[in-house]
Amino acid sequence: MSFDRLKALGYIADLKTIYTKHPLIRRLREVEHILSSGRSIQDAFDQEERRVDARVARLTRTRNAAIHGGPLSPSACDSVVDFARALSLQALSHAVTSAMSGTDVQTVMDQRRLAEVQRADDLRRKATLKDLFNS
């Protein structure tokens, strides 16, 4: 069974009606707001960029503490484990793509970054939601 994510976006208003008294309503309202214009999509990208930068900084501090014998609590490790796992899976995916295509890893990473930058620019300029799901 497949799920058409783009088509599903057209049903946010219906979902808001169905989930009026459900905790999911808050996220539905946020998604509706974010997707309402190119400006709001830009704001969401900016906010996500700040969030990722903060997590990278936390991951870097945790790594430095582990390498240099600084204080490193289990809660500090717990705070970065999901993010570190996601980054490692992306790195593994790039390595596999590199091996399968015969392209060096740096080129694969650069191409992926350029594609994501282009997708973000398209969303900012046109706010065409089909651009959100193109890979």
N, C-alpha and C positions, 0 to 999 in steps of 0.2 A: 504494500500500500504506500502510495506516495503522498506527500504533503506539499501543497502549493503555497509557499510562504508569502509570495506576492499577493495572491488571491486572498489569503487570510487577512492581510492588512485592511482590506475593504470591509471586514466584519468587526472592526474594533468597536464601533458604536453598538452593534448587537451584543457583543461580549460584555460591554459595560452595562447594558441593561440586564443581562443574565446574571452578572456577578456583582450587582449593586451592593449587596450586603456581605461580600466576600473580601478577604484581604487582598485578593488579586486586583481589585478595582483600582488601587493606588498605582500599580504598575501599568495597568491599561491606560489610565489617564496620562501617565508620564510618557508612554509610547506615543499616544495620540498627539500630545503636545510636541514631542521631539520631531515627529514626522510631518508636522503642520506646515513647515516652510524651510527653505534653504538656510535661513538665519538660525532657526532653532536646531537644525541638524549641525550647523557649524558650532553652535554653543555646546551641543552634546559632544562633538568631537574634541573641542577644547577641554571640556571637563574630563573626558576620558583620558586625554593626553596627560593632564595634571595628575590624575589618579595613577596611571601607569608609571609616570616619572617618580612618584612617591614610593611606589612598590619596588621599582628598580633600585632606588636609593636604599630602601630598607633591606632588600636582598643583598646589595653590595656591602652594607654595614655588617650584616650577619655573616657573610662570607669572610670579610676581613677579620671579624672577631674569631671565627673558627680557625682561620689560617694563622693568626698572630697570637693566639692564646688569650684573647680578651674575654670579658664576661659574655657568656652565651647561654641563655636560659632556654629550657624547653619551650616556653611560651613564645620566645623570639623565633625559634625554629618553626613552631606551629603557625606563626603569623605569615610566613613566606612559603610554606611548603606547596600550597596549591599553585601559587604563581610560578614558583621554580619548576614545578612539574609541567605546567603549561608551556613555559619557555623551552624546557628540555624536549618536549614532544614536537614543538615547532622546529627546533634544531635537528632532531632526528628526521622529521619529514623532509627538511631541506637536504639533508645528507642522502636520504634514499632517492629523492628526485635527482640529485646530482649524479649518483651512481647509475641510476637507470637511464638518464639522458646523456651521460658522458660529458656533462658540463660541470665545471668546477663549482664548489659550494658557494663561493663568494658571488659568482655570477647568478646562481639560482636565487640567493638571498637578495641581491640587488634587483633582479627582475620582479621578485615578489613585492619588494618595497615599492618599486615604481608603479606596479599594478595597483597596490593599495592606495598610494598617493593619488593616482589618477581616479580611482573609484571615489575617494573622499572629495576630490575637486569636482567631479561630476555631480555628486550629491549636493554639494554646497551651491553650485551654480544653477542646476536644473531642478533639484529636489525631486527627481524622478525615481520613485521607489524601486523600480526594476534594477537600477544601478546598485542598490543595496545588496542584492543577492547574486550578482554576476561574479564569477570567480576567474 
